[in-house]
Amino acid sequence: MLQRSARFQYVLLALVALIALTHLVLGARRNFSSQAHGMDFARPPFQGGRQGAAINEVTPEAQAAGLRTRDTVLTINGHPYLSGSVLMNEVRRSRPGEPLAVSFRRPGKSDVRTATVLLKPIHPGSRPLWSWVVLTVIAALSYFCLLTGLYVVFARPRNPHAWLILGILGSFNSLFVATSSLSGPLAPVAVFWSALSQTAMPLCLMAFGIYFPERSIIDMRYPWIKWIFVVPTLLLFPMDLLGEFGNLYDFSLSNWLVPYSISLNTIEAIFSILAISYFFVCLFPKIRTATGDARRRLRILYFGSTVGLIPFFVLVVISVIRKTDIGQGIPQWIVLTIVGILFLFPLTLAYVVIVQRAMDVSILIRQGTKYAFARRSIAVLAALLGLWMAFALRDYFATESGENRTADVIKIFGILLLFFAFRILLSKRLQQRIDQRFFREAYSAEQILSELSEEARNFTEVNPLLTAITQRIGDTLHVERIAVFLRAGDSYRLQFATGMPATPMMSPQFGSLALAASSATITNLARGPAPAPVYRDDPSSWLVDATEAERNALNDLSTELLVPLPGRNRLAGVIALGPKRSEEPYSRTDRQLLQSVATQAGLALENAELFENLSTEIAQRERVSREIEIAREVQERLFPQSCPDVDGIDLAGYCRPAQVVGGDYYDYFVLPASDSVCGTRLALALGDISGKGISAALLMASLRASLRSAAQLQGGDLAALMEHVNRLVYDSSTANRYATFFYAEFDPCTRMLSYVNAGHNPPILLRGDQNILLEATGTVIGLLPEVSYAEASLLLHPGDVLITFTDGVSEAMDAEEREWGEDHMIAAVRTLLDRPECTATAQQLIDCVLEAADRFTAGAPQHDDMTLLVARIR
């Protein structure tokens, strides 16, 4: 709905701009032609006004030919006089000095008379310079007003006050361009705009006085008063429009209005004057009751309207009393001054709507005066030097050869040297001195804030940085309330504040303030680094899209300006500045300096946060590293610390974790066995836990404890033992945790090896030239709650070597990610075993395998634990 409304506003704006610019272009063409070709173009000998074919005003040449006011014109050069365009077309086709045949009838007479008028030029004789200047200024004023009105609406299309300004300023062009002088296919559009703008001007001015910046108390109490002016004016608009088109195109359209035209014009003028007067009536009481920015705007509006309009209003009244054109018979320098002052009115209207924070009238006048007399003095000095150079060159060329020409050349080069020295060396220094003398406060602020932007880089802690920034900004710009929001996750929380009733840490009202990262405030500030004024009365402001919570937060802090603290990739924070003690608005210079400080402060803030985060992370890493080191030491203690003394078998095991702690597990321990002749059994275990790191190590510890406790209870039933261990691991681990596992029990007396392979890499039994694989007898443990396993057995012979390993050994990779493979592992073992009279121990076999794997990987990092358990039958 909001998008549709905005689209409609822009379409309406484009239509209004097209109509208004049509009138502007046609009027400019008419004014340019009349001023540039005044001696070549003839002027109309009479004007009709709204009296239809009746003459309303005659020129001296028409009067000399016998025409009088109120005469009814019948034909012009034989063409029936049906509209004002007939007269304009005949005059345009003629030249000064040519005759114009007019047939007419006297009031109350029936006979037809004729008159031959010798046309005169628009500007007989040469026009005085003052007259050209006045006409140029008047034309510039009318165009300037219309373009200013269009600019305000384009800048604030959602602000109804901007549309009222367009209605006010759009009428000035119509005052100085007569509709009867317009021609061309677009003339109807211009005529419509002329009638509309003149009707809208008093109503828009009255409405502006009633509703800007807030509704008038008078209108709240007596809302019916404005309708006294609105209703008659709007009812008269169709008659105005009909009269304009009838006069220009066909008198028959408006002939029925002729008897009432004078009365209607008088009534319309009275209501227009009353509506304009009501503007001042509503405006003056607001100035006494308004506060803050609204009061400053109203004072500027009252000052600009009074100073700009009253002299022109007096000029209009004098012209009405004398029944002459505006400014006719009055010294041209007075007219020029009044018209020049009138420029103040459109500028005032545009200023109070466009500028977010208005300045006080006295400040505007003081700064404008200082700027005009101080900074422009440099341009004046440069102009004087240029003028001196021109006179020196004139004297040089006017002097005869041999007459002091050397001195003239020296003088010219001296002036040139002085001019360039002034422009290159002295101008900048002089400008700086003028800034120090006339704009000392702004100059000091610039120096102080520039120093702050340099100092901000050196802070490495957040709180000292915020303290320095807020204190320096507050002292420089005289701001008491300053709050700083810093990014904390998905929101920006109030981190630091000064000038509040209580500190944020002490007051719940301020301590809980936060702005979401998706809020309108943060979104608007993240679009660009420029400070954003908080103007609550502007319907086109970004604040309209803010939530009630955002507006309340900004109101609680009395925020008038938000300064973003840009980071490297996103917004680091926001500074909320309250009003100045002087109630002056933040100037453009203030915002530029604050933006410079904020840019450096934002980077310094990120550096400080990064420094703190690094310090915290380093301390945490040291703590985690110590904890991991302890975990590694604990895990190493979980591996067998010594080999059990079992006859007929040599054992060795080793685990090399890919990280500090690993998930591989190997174990061997002695179990009592009543069914064995020797009375004992040797338990062998090796597993590979899914995953890496601490979580895998914890599951490995749980598996070891479960296995050792269950192995003491199952009494040689390996399948039941493995099912029990599976349930324990399943209950104590998450759904994505499991382990491949190999478990075996060796009877040293019978050399019988019973085993269960729960989805693990098949261990390899080397017997002579044979490689016997101990294949899986069930699935992995810990993945499913109920799993059945099968027990297998194998008789070992003297000289057999059992190699149990994890896939980290067989799948070791080099830098090109090529796997070592089980074949290479077996070949490495056989290389040692095939030696004559080999008596290699199990530990030497493990060392041989690891050395061969390391030679293959050549130092490439490994991503899996490498674990070996080797048993050799003696």
LOPAZA-896449 format. One record per residue (C-alpha): z, x, y. Coordinates in steps of 0.001 Angstrom, whole numbers, plus 500000, padded with zeros to 6 digits. Each point is the difference from the previous one (the first is absolute). Layout:
<recs>
ZXY...
</recs>
This chain:
<recs>
500000500000500000500874502836502326496691501758499229498076496811500780501809499656503306499239503618500921496339499566499007499732496861502142501552501822502958497467502814499783497081497585499692501257498073503012500492503246501885496465501144499219498610496641501202501997500081503235499008503623500604496323499141499488500154497092502465501971501965502589497777503084499758496922497795500435501382498854503327500928503588500832496515501367499250498163497252501880502333500336502949499624503772500006496212499674499965500110497556502886502381502157502075498048503173499291496705498381500936501357498472503199501611503228501154497256502402498929497063497870501184501512498082502877497050500758502295497425498926497379501599496819498699500138496753501990503162497995500258500234496224499375499737498094503294502558497398498964502514499154497309500542496724498230503471500247498514501075496881498119498215497598502310496974499821497742496796500339502013501972499776503238500359503202502022503528501324500225499408503147502085496986501290501990499045503455501227498848500674503596496347500185498946500253496604498270501755498535502965497259501320502273497430498265497784501774496668500491502211499719496902503544498665500338502957499619497710500017496759497963496174499830500097498594498999496613497313502434498816497048498382498201497584502866499253499763503761500407496499501449500220498794496735498496502346500161496991502483497108499653503493501155500826501719498871496799502525502848499639501266503098501712497878502166497715496851498659501770501162501542503295501036503287498346496691500331498160497937499415503146502111502446502010499692502690497299496211499625500011499897500465503784500591502983502254501755500217503351497695498674502791498113497608497756500223496234500707501845497523497841498787496356500297502839497474499722499690496201500111503232498106500623501530496744501171502715499532502610503168498119499045499455496266500562496258500476500674497105499086497765497270502143501509499115503331498370499964503076502174498736503511499399501227503394501109498582503480499620502691502655499663499141503652500514502075501768497383502303502822500993501111502974497854503364499920498278501200502843502223498100499977503297499938503504501406501975502899498604503349499022498515503036501862501428501722502486497736503237498028500032498160496918498782498510501927497057503410501413499121501698496593500156497331498339497864500178502837497463503792499794499792499906496204499676497415500232497212502031502724498275503136497851500294498372496957498414498596502011497104503212501976499603502075496819499740497781498479497319499830503215497957503774500455500318500576496490498679497706500649497038501709503328499315503453498396499939498862497371497497498303502609497810503187502096500086502355497050499331497937497244498336503069498394498426501921499870503265499507496652501808500906501656503307496901502210499646497766496920499806501669498598503111499191503259501804496338499648499008500044496476501432501472501332503244497825503063500502496788498407498735499761497835503111499640502852502512496401500683499080499199496316500520501457500098503526497423502534501185496942498861498031498504496602500928498647498059497034496960498976502039498897503644500108499988500431496211496745499827498076498580500689496583500408498460496533503702500950499886500787498411503359501515496833498356502505502195498173500970501701503267500283496665501799502256498648497280502234503089500241500146499688503797501219496404499843502371500688497127501578503119501520500582498391503407501679497034498338502055502173497643501236502511502585502744497927501727501101498466496679500168503370498232501881501555502922502468497130499961500440500265496219500502503762500303502782499422502509501593497403497731499887501833496654500023503726500800501935501764498586502033496948498993499921496360500946501198499077503463503264498113500339498306497632502453497391499088497400502719499498497375501754497509502239496902498350501475497128500551497536498036497135501538499394501823503308497265502256498627498082497000498666499722498668503555497691502961500705498412500366496556498786496438499404498120499414503311498447503475499883498720499511496465498697496529500830498042501422502924498467502816497896497191497855498467499051498860503515499949503624501193497803500934497066497700497048500594499759500844503693499138503643499318497273499186497462498720497108502095499677502185503085498235502743498068497750497982497670499812496288500849501573498174502954499832496706498113502773501174497683502529500096502817498598497675502673502624497414499177502685502559500903498622500698503477502041497299501832503197501383498451499245503712500058501993500857503122503042498045498816499825501473496514499667503548501362503009499436502241502126498596497180499012502870497711500839502568502666503413498408500613500939499991496322498773503576499593502141501170502933503007498122498627499520501518496530499797503508501490503111499307502066501829498790496883499301503416498485502196501621502650502564497189499770500502500647496294499800503774500297502644500605502658503058498482498194499226502034496870500432503275501871503589499141500838500976498961496455497945502368497821501388503331498773498659503265498658496297500318499339499275496353500853501510500465503448497934503145500622496792498216498995500730497009502190500772502191503000496741501906499522498088496724499595501620498480503087499370503126502057496376500396498884499198496294500425501618499737503404498547503185501452496600499520498366499415496271500563501648499081503302497668502049502286496958498630498153501450496484500121500370500319503773496393501202500216498837496931498034502024497617502203498463501529503144496528499586498525500715496360499115501273499263503503497003501694501600497613498484497441498423503405499346499537502312497035503002502013498903500449502929502379497315498888502430500938500721503617502898502289499010499911503806500530498519501597496920502746502583499607502547497175499761497900498228497357499579503246498089503756500659500058500821496474498825497458500163497183501285503432498997503567498662499847498750497110497874499271502517497208503773500150499555500093496459498601497856500493496856501606503380499373503436498372500155499062497254497576498534502483497541502996502334500308502705497430499251498217498871496803498445503224498667502854502454500628502745499643497414502846501082502278499617499369503692501318502342502661501929498877503015497985499309503172501774502749501941499287502525497246496343499011499840499619500379503765501937503254500101498126501636497146496654498758501258500692501332503475501173503351498709496999500309497769497596499130502802501515502382502538500998502793497625497460500414497264497005498938502058500835502721502498498474502539497615496709498127500021500147499818503783500478503767500245497065500581497662497866497650502106500963501826503203499013503338498454496676498498498954499449498633503502500798503417501495497419501535497656497384497467501131500534500820503681499894503724499232496655499611498233498675497900502859500980502680502525498389502680497823496644498279499809500124498973503652500577503609501170497013502136500895499426503115497943501999502929501247502575497847501802503261500694498225498560499062496605502114502621498254503171498349501272498710496597498850499265501351496505503481501512499801501505496684501106498010498051497379501060502333497204503581499861501260499963496192499888498487500081496509502682502414498848502720497844501558498528496839498444499863501437496466503432501575500384501357496613501029498314498145497129500817502553497291503305501573501056501753497899502618499106496436499046502001499896496763503018501708501543499879497726503022499799496979497694503063501254498147501910500479503252499077496484501120501204498619496687503294501826500444500395498828503574498862496386499814500481499208496327503039502145499254501515497552497507496805499713497952499464503759500209503549500690498807499614497503497184496796501698498908501650503417499998503110498838498152498158497988497368497474502792499494502858502414499349501495497484497575496729499767498066500129503780499564503692500055499018499531497214497450498130502383497714503068502188499521502350497349498565500601500051496258502575497195499847499382496323500746503125499009501939499933502883502516496301499320500557500596496291500693502922500813502284497919502443502062497012497637500271501977496905501026502188501890502458497069501722501699497891496826500214502967497994501282500853502567502691496392500442501087498791496405500115503429498479500750500060497908496843503390498936498677499093498265496748498063502064497483499794499303496271498233501990497295498705498452496768499176502391497154498035499365496841502154499239496985497910498899497033498101496816500839501766499360503301501003501679503232503751499918500537501982500566503163501133503597499732501212500858503483500753498070503194501461500644503436501148497631502705500877497202497556503261498009500106501046501951496893498507502733497886497788498853497148502466501277497437502827497990501561498231496733500809498516497765497283497760498399502614498104503221500569500696501893496805498002497543497888496891499992502189496817500867498115496248499487500318497912499536496871497046502340499536497748496925499798501390498429503187497796499321503006501940502586502026499472502867497566496436498953499193499059499989503688501630503382500649498412501568496919496495499253501299500225502587502754502395502482501570500161498250503396503297498389501089499997496195499813501616497946502785502104497078498832498789497156502185501457496723498753498243497718502516496433500979499103498490497618497423497336502616499213502565502718499258500447501376496480503569498692500171498678496473499402499348500933496340503525501381499558502612498092498028503080498477501550502116502752498436497864502699501637500194498353503420503755499568499656500398503666499058497994501134503023501891497581502248503354501286498772498961503506501034498501498777503338496792501771499032497268500385502626497974502824498459499463501115496409498988503620499490498645500873496528501005503279498400496853500930498065500295502047496849497322501894498117498912497090497829501998496987501178502387498826502675503212502033499904502023497795502321500167497952503205501869500492503271501001496740501704500571500477503728501905497482502077499459499307503709500351502667502645503026499806502254497644499437502947498254497150498077496714501774500657497402499617497269498909502956497912497057501526501809496871501377498423501323503523500573503268499094498271498132498703496960497766503079499826502994502356500176501944497963497453496987500076497693499876503794500277503722500287499265499733497527497113497166501935498385502037503215499934503202498144499114498301498209497107498851503284498495503401501574500632501639496971498417497867500339496882500765503721499899503723499292500308499823497320497298497973502364497827502553502759500559502864497683499067498088498677496994499217503531498884503626501018500363501103496955498034497292500515497412500865503680499609503659499124499480499037497262497559497627502268498151502710502635499702502335497352498608497344498640497650499038503503498939503610500751499201500299496739498083496768500730498117501246503496499231503149498492498588497862497551498005497938502926498680503140501827498955501309496847498314496672499451498242499933503574498768503449499430498531498608497000498119497539502195498125501413501836496950501858503072501114499873501693496599498198499620496663501961498569497069500492502355497056497952498292497288498777501943496977496283500327499495498790499041503463499472501789503336500102497736503109499114500434503681499339497606502832498965500289503646499264497619502886498196501001503206500158497007502446497120499472502439502569499135502673503587501098500424501096497474497417497769498560497302499628497160497574499326501953496794502734500168497401500619502171496939503084500248497877501293501221496622503424499471498476501722499838496586500871496675498379502260499418496999498066498513497083501651498728496846496658499652498205499169503688500459501022502699497518500815502257502969502066497241501657498270500469503338496693499148501610498270501622502979498789497479502650496928500945502061498894497929503037497355500300502706498936497380502547497861499505503103501356497541502573497450498140502133500103501104503606501501503052501633502980501012502042503517498605500154499222496603498475498388501582496940502896502458499706502509497126500021498120498209497237499853503280498070503807500284500227500354496392498861497649500632497064501944503083498928503301498147500083498538497019498137498448502206497328503078502124499315502316496992499806497618497947497828499165502931497699503649500282499031500038496333498904496682499345498241500626502266496986496476501325499395498019496778500569497617501406502623498009496769500469503149497973500750501233502830502191496813499936502076500084496199500336503577500223501270499101502755502489497007497924501197502264497032500831502477502240501839497261501626502090498315496641500670503259498469501276500854502977502219496608500550501674497501498125502161496893498320498629497698502889500921502148502649498304499450501155496430499944503188497941497894501514497258502412501394497430500064502059496795503108500118497868500493501804496690502812500964497623499743503111497798501890500479496731500509503773499663500648499795496278496904498046498998497888501063503010499030496336500378499062498958503573500352496272500766498621498851503336499023497103502293497263500466502628500337497390502792496604500368501666500382503723500644497376502753499764499814500813496261502029503162499295498030502668498143501141501627496758498292503351499424499847500815496280497724502864499173496587499008501298500902496318500151500967497990503106501985496939498936500499497298502664503106497827499966498386496806501262501767497134501798501964497540497881500730497514502822499531499273503701501818501516502981503656499205500574501384497986502903496849497981500697500603497008497693503364498513498994499268499636496278497914502652498226499918501055496334499484503606498978499059501683496689501609503114498644497859502799498536500990503178498127498488503378499259501113502913497796500012503264501904499089503323498360501211503470500904497854501411502815499171496544501430500102499759503802500662496620501638498851499799503625501228496934501925498741499837503573499391497672502971496580499375501547500932502237502944499288502961497680496771498870498403498647498481503257500800502951502241497195500329502586498413502821501900498878499840503655496786498218498965502018497338498136498856501089496537502526499311497192501325502745497747500102497793496895501851499999496653497436502302498369500764502803502449503718499460499493499626500251496168497762503063500396502644501725502128502649499372497311497744501138497157499135503179501901503621500971499689500465498652496482496886501734498613501307503450500745500862502048496878503612499654498919500662497590502860503685499205500438499648498115503282502947497778500845499744496439501327500888501223503496497217502596499878497547497279498998501072497913503029499599503017502281496559500647498547498857496427500668501297499944503570498427503390500825496637498833498682500262496763502000500882501909503166497033502330499518497720496968499761501396498163503039500014503200502073502713498752502297498535496538500591502782497460500761500930497768497041500889496341500346501740499423496673503017501478498275499339502547497209502389499721497040499861501698496563502194499734496920499048502479497220501512500209496509499050502709497448501001499711496378501276503298498653
</recs>
